[in-house]
Amino acid sequence: MLLDAGLRLETLREYPYANGFPAFEGTVALPGGRFAPSPDRPVIPMMLGLTARKDS
């Protein structure tokens, strides 16, 4: 959708935790209100951050 809107993706970051809620069963609470998969599960991206810019 970003690219379809004429935006250029500049940065994409993956985070191994989610802020504020347990995204699925088996997550463990971390400091700062974060949640991550339990140590016996694979590390997967739980949250994404991105920046995009519209070319002028």
Phi, psi and omega in degrees: 000322178300311182293323178296334179275004179085016179267151178252124179289125181255319183220138173224122180236139177253140179240138182276019179215164175241144178270127166086349180204147174282111187293331179202168180299139178096007176276154178242147180283138176243165176301152177079018179074024180259156178227141181221162176299149177296156185302339180274003180249157178297150175279122180231158175295128180252346182205146179239148172232142181212157170232144179219155182224143175266122177293139181267000000 
